[in-house]
Amino acid sequence: MLAEERFRRIMEAIGRQGAVSVTQICEALGVSEATARRDLNALAAQGKLSKVHGGAVAIDRPFETEEPSVAAKARLQVEEKARIARYAAAQVHDEDLVFLDAGTTVLRMVDYLAGSKATFVTTGISCARRLVRKGLRAYVVGGLLKPGTEAIVGGPALDFMGNYNFTKAFLGINGIAKDQGFTTPDTEEACIKAKAVERAYMTYVLADASKFGKVAAVTVCGLEKACILTDRLPDESYRQYATIKEVE
């Protein structure tokens, strides 16, 4: 198949779906991964699509390359985050060993944990501070402190987390897409989230409706790996890919 024909079919797929993965291109066109990636590079150079981890998205597709600060994110979707956080907190039981990341909805969740006898492990400095103020038992993961998001990242943090078997993990996320899965702009934070998913018996992703259809630079894991807690599901077809709970 000539390159121009492959380009046409790739763009048709993106037009229908909004995004396409390297795997999908290989299967649909019968080409190698190397050829699929070269085609995406060529189309990106022509300004026809935006490359993301594992594939590409339409130019007008919401795509995040930078992580907003904690303060900036805390001002967004305040009521929606509160409803999600309240429901998430109700999933925590006294015997649980819980991982909490540095997400702002996860941080809000701590407000509803008063009196909990569970043990918490967190990579969020703001989260750790709030847990202590609530009189809760909390461990802070050791590692490199990332400015802006106030999250602990890096190799030592991953090693620390590898010692724990969490009953539950609660994560914030930047983007949720059918093909790219759960995504975030920062590689190091993606590694932390992926490690939490690996070490937890049950993982919850706390995400308001605005996160659906967005794609950030780095994939954490597939949608099947976690239960999504959201205020509203904007596209019912996501239920084919993930367990989803719309909170009241």
Backbone torsions as a table, in degrees:
resi	resn	phi	psi	omega
1	MET	NA	131.2	-179.6
2	LEU	-68.2	153.5	-177.9
3	ALA	-57.6	-42.7	-178.0
4	GLU	-61.7	-36.2	177.7
5	GLU	-68.3	-40.1	177.2
6	ARG	-63.3	-43.9	179.5
7	PHE	-57.7	-44.2	-177.8
8	ARG	-61.6	-43.7	-177.5
9	ARG	-71.6	-34.0	175.7
10	ILE	-64.0	-45.2	-179.4
11	MET	-67.1	-33.3	175.7
12	GLU	-63.8	-41.4	179.2
13	ALA	-64.3	-42.8	178.9
14	ILE	-66.1	-36.2	177.6
15	GLY	-63.0	-36.8	-179.9
16	ARG	-77.3	-43.1	-169.3
17	GLN	-103.9	-20.0	-174.6
18	GLY	87.7	-17.0	-179.2
19	ALA	-160.1	161.0	177.1
20	VAL	-148.6	142.5	179.4
21	SER	-99.3	160.0	176.6
22	VAL	-59.4	-41.0	179.4
23	THR	-60.0	-43.3	178.9
24	GLN	-61.9	-41.1	179.4
25	ILE	-63.0	-45.5	-179.7
26	CYS	-58.8	-44.7	-177.6
27	GLU	-69.9	-42.2	-175.7
28	ALA	-73.0	-35.7	-174.3
29	LEU	-104.7	-8.4	-179.7
30	GLY	66.8	40.0	-179.2
31	VAL	-118.9	168.3	178.2
32	SER	-78.7	164.9	176.6
33	GLU	-60.9	-38.8	-179.5
34	ALA	-61.1	-42.9	178.8
35	THR	-66.3	-42.7	179.5
36	ALA	-60.3	-42.9	-179.4
37	ARG	-68.2	-38.0	177.1
38	ARG	-63.3	-40.2	178.4
39	ASP	-63.5	-42.3	178.9
40	LEU	-65.2	-40.0	177.0
41	ASN	-60.7	-42.5	-179.3
42	ALA	-65.2	-43.1	180.0
43	LEU	-69.0	-35.7	176.9
44	ALA	-66.0	-39.7	178.6
45	ALA	-63.7	-29.1	177.6
46	GLN	-83.5	-1.7	179.5
47	GLY	75.8	21.7	-175.9
48	LYS	-94.1	-16.4	178.8
49	LEU	-155.9	170.4	175.9
50	SER	-114.2	127.1	178.2
51	LYS	-77.0	141.0	172.9
52	VAL	-133.8	173.1	179.5
53	HIS	-59.2	119.0	176.3
54	GLY	85.5	4.9	-179.4
55	GLY	169.4	-141.3	-177.7
56	ALA	-154.2	158.7	177.5
57	VAL	-128.8	163.0	176.9
58	ALA	-63.7	151.6	-178.5
59	ILE	-56.6	-38.4	-177.6
60	ASP	-88.8	8.2	178.7
61	ARG	-76.6	134.9	177.2
62	PRO	-58.0	124.1	-176.4
63	PHE	-140.6	123.9	-176.5
64	GLU	-102.7	127.9	177.0
65	THR	-112.9	-12.9	-179.3
66	GLU	-127.4	147.4	179.7
67	GLU	-91.6	118.9	176.9
68	PRO	-64.9	158.7	179.2
69	SER	-71.6	164.3	177.6
70	VAL	-58.6	-44.6	-178.5
71	ALA	-62.4	-42.0	-179.2
72	ALA	-65.8	-43.6	-178.6
73	LYS	-69.2	-33.0	-178.4
74	ALA	-64.7	-21.8	-179.1
75	ARG	-85.5	-5.9	-176.2
76	LEU	-98.2	140.8	175.0
77	GLN	45.1	51.0	-173.5
78	VAL	-61.2	-49.9	-177.9
79	GLU	-65.7	-40.8	-180.0
80	GLU	-62.8	-43.6	179.5
81	LYS	-63.1	-37.0	-179.7
82	ALA	-63.5	-41.9	179.8
83	ARG	-65.9	-43.0	179.0
84	ILE	-64.3	-44.1	-178.1
85	ALA	-62.8	-41.0	179.9
86	ARG	-62.4	-44.6	179.5
87	TYR	-65.9	-42.4	-179.8
88	ALA	-59.8	-43.6	-179.2
89	ALA	-61.5	-33.1	-179.8
90	ALA	-68.7	-14.8	178.8
91	GLN	-83.9	-8.0	-178.0
92	VAL	-90.1	128.8	178.9
93	HIS	-115.2	161.2	-171.7
94	ASP	-59.5	-29.8	-177.4
95	GLU	-86.5	0.0	-174.6
96	ASP	-76.1	148.3	166.0
97	LEU	-109.5	111.7	-165.9
98	VAL	-114.6	131.8	171.2
99	PHE	-97.4	132.5	176.0
100	LEU	-123.5	126.2	178.0
101	ASP	-88.2	-166.2	-173.0
102	ALA	-93.8	13.2	-179.6
103	GLY	-65.3	150.0	-177.4
104	THR	-71.5	-31.7	175.8
105	THR	-71.4	-36.1	174.8
106	VAL	-63.5	-41.8	177.1
107	LEU	-59.0	-44.4	179.4
108	ARG	-63.1	-30.4	179.1
109	MET	-57.5	-34.1	-178.1
110	VAL	-60.1	-29.5	-179.8
111	ASP	-61.2	-21.3	-176.7
112	TYR	-107.0	15.1	-177.0
113	LEU	-105.4	9.5	-176.8
114	ALA	-53.4	131.9	177.8
115	GLY	86.6	-5.3	-179.0
116	SER	-66.0	139.6	177.0
117	LYS	-100.9	8.2	177.2
118	ALA	-68.0	162.6	174.4
119	THR	-104.9	135.0	-175.1
120	PHE	-117.6	140.9	173.5
121	VAL	-123.8	129.9	-175.1
122	THR	-139.1	150.4	171.8
123	THR	-103.5	5.7	-179.3
124	GLY	-102.8	120.6	179.5
125	ILE	-63.7	-44.5	178.4
126	SER	-62.9	-38.1	179.0
127	CYS	-64.9	-44.5	179.2
128	ALA	-61.0	-43.5	179.4
129	ARG	-60.4	-43.5	-178.1
130	ARG	-70.5	-36.7	176.9
131	LEU	-59.7	-44.5	-179.2
132	VAL	-64.9	-41.1	178.6
133	ARG	-62.4	-28.7	177.9
134	LYS	-84.0	-1.7	-179.9
135	GLY	75.5	25.6	-177.5
136	LEU	-96.4	154.8	-179.2
137	ARG	-80.7	119.0	-172.7
138	ALA	-140.3	139.1	171.5
139	TYR	-112.0	139.0	177.3
140	VAL	-104.4	127.8	178.1
141	VAL	-67.2	135.9	178.8
142	GLY	-87.6	145.1	179.7
143	GLY	161.2	-156.6	-178.5
144	LEU	-86.9	129.1	178.2
145	LEU	-84.6	121.1	-179.0
146	LYS	-89.7	124.1	177.5
147	PRO	-62.3	158.1	176.2
148	GLY	87.6	-67.7	-179.1
149	THR	-88.7	-10.2	-179.8
150	GLU	54.9	40.9	-179.7
151	ALA	-107.7	145.0	174.7
152	ILE	-87.7	128.5	-177.6
153	VAL	-136.4	-178.9	173.3
154	GLY	102.0	172.5	-177.9
155	GLY	-56.7	-48.4	178.7
156	PRO	-58.1	-35.9	178.7
157	ALA	-65.5	-42.3	178.9
158	LEU	-64.6	-39.9	177.7
159	ASP	-63.0	-43.2	179.2
160	PHE	-58.3	-48.6	-177.6
161	MET	-66.2	-27.9	-179.9
162	GLY	-65.4	-13.4	179.3
163	ASN	-85.6	-8.9	-173.1
164	TYR	-109.1	148.4	172.1
165	ASN	-117.1	91.9	-175.5
166	PHE	-74.5	138.9	172.4
167	THR	-76.3	-34.4	179.8
168	LYS	-145.0	146.2	173.9
169	ALA	-128.8	139.8	178.6
170	PHE	-122.5	122.7	-173.8
171	LEU	-126.2	145.4	166.2
172	GLY	-91.1	164.1	-178.7
173	ILE	-152.2	155.1	-179.9
174	ASN	-94.4	-34.9	-177.5
175	GLY	-144.3	146.9	176.5
176	ILE	-130.9	115.8	-179.2
177	ALA	-136.7	149.0	-174.2
178	LYS	-61.8	-43.4	-177.4
179	ASP	-86.6	-42.3	-175.8
180	GLN	-85.0	-14.1	178.9
181	GLY	77.0	-146.7	176.9
182	PHE	-84.1	127.4	-175.8
183	THR	-130.7	155.9	179.3
184	THR	-147.9	153.4	-174.5
185	PRO	-71.4	-25.2	-169.4
186	ASP	-106.7	128.7	-178.2
187	THR	-61.2	-43.8	-176.9
188	GLU	-66.9	-40.7	177.6
189	GLU	-68.9	-33.6	176.1
190	ALA	-61.6	-40.1	178.9
191	CYS	-63.8	-40.1	177.9
192	ILE	-62.7	-47.0	-179.8
193	LYS	-63.2	-41.6	179.6
194	ALA	-63.7	-39.3	177.8
195	LYS	-64.6	-39.3	178.1
196	ALA	-62.2	-43.0	177.6
197	VAL	-60.6	-42.5	-179.0
198	GLU	-63.7	-37.8	-173.0
199	ARG	-92.7	-5.2	-175.8
200	ALA	-103.3	142.5	174.5
201	TYR	-69.3	-38.7	179.8
202	MET	-137.5	130.6	179.7
203	THR	-117.0	133.5	174.8
204	TYR	-114.5	132.2	172.9
205	VAL	-106.0	123.2	-177.7
206	LEU	-96.6	113.4	-172.6
207	ALA	-148.7	123.6	174.6
208	ASP	-74.4	170.4	-172.4
209	ALA	-59.3	-25.7	-177.1
210	SER	-66.8	-17.4	-176.7
211	LYS	-79.5	-19.5	-177.9
212	PHE	-72.6	135.5	-179.2
213	GLY	86.0	-4.9	177.4
214	LYS	-92.3	149.6	178.5
215	VAL	-131.6	126.9	173.8
216	ALA	-106.1	179.7	-167.3
217	ALA	-67.4	-32.1	-170.3
218	VAL	-125.3	130.7	177.1
219	THR	-82.0	132.3	176.3
220	VAL	-85.8	-52.4	179.1
221	CYS	-170.0	173.4	177.8
222	GLY	-73.4	160.6	-177.3
223	LEU	-65.0	-23.3	-177.9
224	GLU	-72.5	-9.8	-174.4
225	LYS	-84.3	-8.5	-174.8
226	ALA	-148.0	160.6	172.1
227	CYS	-94.0	126.6	-179.5
228	ILE	-91.4	125.9	172.8
229	LEU	-103.9	120.2	-176.0
230	THR	-140.6	158.6	177.2
231	ASP	-78.2	-29.3	-177.8
232	ARG	-160.2	134.5	177.7
233	LEU	-96.2	110.4	-175.7
234	PRO	-75.4	-15.4	-177.2
235	ASP	-143.0	109.3	-175.5
236	GLU	-62.2	-21.1	-178.4
237	SER	-64.9	-17.4	177.9
238	TYR	-63.9	-21.9	-179.4
239	ARG	-65.5	-17.8	176.1
240	GLN	-73.6	-17.8	-172.7
241	TYR	-110.6	-20.8	-173.0
242	ALA	-150.9	159.8	169.2
243	THR	-82.2	124.5	-173.2
244	ILE	-131.0	132.9	175.9
245	LYS	-120.0	118.5	172.8
246	GLU	-88.4	119.7	-175.3
247	VAL	-86.4	155.9	179.4
248	GLU	-83.0	NA	NA
